[in-house]
Amino acid sequence: MSKTYLFTSESVTEGHPDKIADQISDAILDEILKQDPYGRVACETCVNTGLAVLVGEISTTANIDFQQIVRNTINEIGYNDPRNGYSGDHISVLIGLDKQSPDIALGVDNSLETKESSEVKEVGAGDQGLMFGFATNETDSYMPLPIYLSHKLSKQLADVRKDGTLSYLGPDGKVQVTVEYDINHKVKRIDTIVVSAQHDKEISQKQIHADIKKYVVEPCLDRELLDENTKYFINPTGRFVIGGPVGDAGLTGRKIIVDTYGGFSRHGGGAFSGKDATKVDRSGAYMARYIAKNIVASGVCDKIEVQLAYAIGVANPVSIFVETFGTSKVDEGEIVKTIKKEFKLTPNGIIETLDLRRPIFKKTAAYGHFGRDDEDFTWERLDRVEEFKKLLK
């Protein structure tokens, strides 16, 4: 009898309180980048009943109507009716933003390498930290199947709400998918699906169960992975009428595992949303994913985790590490050598390679930053495969 194991990942809809906060922070970042591509942004958002609060540090020449951006973002998500307890036009918006610390700016504006050599012009990393990128060949998106399916289901929840198919759904929702793997780490089946969807109070649980299975689950999942033993938990509490910031406070950066690989890979701890690309928490993680995806696509290994680590005010990473989980066809040291040779890993190098001074970030703030089919997600390109294929020769 073969041994198997289960792995679970979750996703949340754009109307989840934490995701509202992420989208507001990134909407502000995008508006600043439209006017000032070199603006420095570290914007945090908190939402609660009747309230949205902005805090953080922003240094920019842009003229920003913070209040209107907050209200527009909340309305666009679907919180636009005050009768439901939360509406972009009927809340208080508090602004508590300062400029970037001059001590931090000193290290970002002129990296240690720049100070030591007049020929080097590099910005320094905006903070110390470690970032991980991951890729696996178990899906066409090079993402682990549990998080890939979780995002697909949560996006479908939002789509059927917005297009009127299930107009009784509210913006808030959460999804979990549990996948069964065999002893060789190959996908066998889907074991459990959990969907919690906010809804109008007059809708019966029986109708919600039937509709979610028909319009959300069935269009998204491969029926060959479902069987008579697949378990479905749809609104398992029995009622989900109160949702969004009325049901729970939301905060930027509190869904870092949803944003990345669903727990399948390690995480350095840094959140993404509301940060410009000089913050390597964000740009370094994007670059690590870019490298990892191209390595797996080259056939060098079946899956890989890439770690980059930085010191504040220093341009070059202090370390590069790879883990291929026993699947590599070449020595891992050779992979690291190729990364160092072929990729610019300074903040400037990452920003230039991935074109990160554009206003593209609001749409990253829901349904995952990785595995998305969108040309603006430059870190998902497969244009560096040949450099790693050379290792196989």
Salt bridges, closest charged atoms under 4 A:
GLU14 OE2 - LYS162 NZ 2.45
ASP18 OD2 - HIS16 ND1 3.93
ASP18 OD1 - ARG254 NH2 2.88
ASP18 OD2 - LYS255 NZ 2.81
ASP22 OD2 - LYS19 NZ 2.74
ASP26 OD1 - ARG282 NH1 2.85
GLU31 OE1 - LYS34 NZ 3.50
GLU76 OE1 - LYS362 NZ 2.51
ASP81 OD2 - ARG83 NH2 2.83
ASP109 OD1 - ARG40 NH2 2.81
ASP159 OD1 - LYS155 NZ 2.94
GLU180 OE1 - ARG189 NH1 2.81
ASP191 OD1 - ARG189 NH1 2.92
ASP191 OD2 - LYS231 NZ 2.98
GLU218 OE1 - ARG223 NH2 3.93
ASP227 OD2 - ARG189 NE 2.59
ASP259 OD1 - LYS19 NZ 2.56
ASP259 OD2 - HIS369 NE2 3.79
ASP276 OD2 - LYS279 NZ 2.52
ASP281 OD2 - LYS275 NZ 2.86
GLU305 OE1 - ARG266 NH2 2.54
GLU334 OE2 - LYS337 NZ 3.43
ASP355 OD2 - ARG358 NE 3.10
ASP374 OD2 - LYS363 NZ 3.19
ASP376 OD1 - ARG358 NH1 3.04
ASP376 OD2 - LYS363 NZ 2.67
GLU380 OE1 - ARG289 NH2 2.85
GLU380 OE1 - LYS293 NZ 2.85
ASP383 OD2 - ARG381 NE 3.21
GLU386 OE2 - LYS389 NZ 3.76
GLU387 OE2 - ARG384 NE 2.76
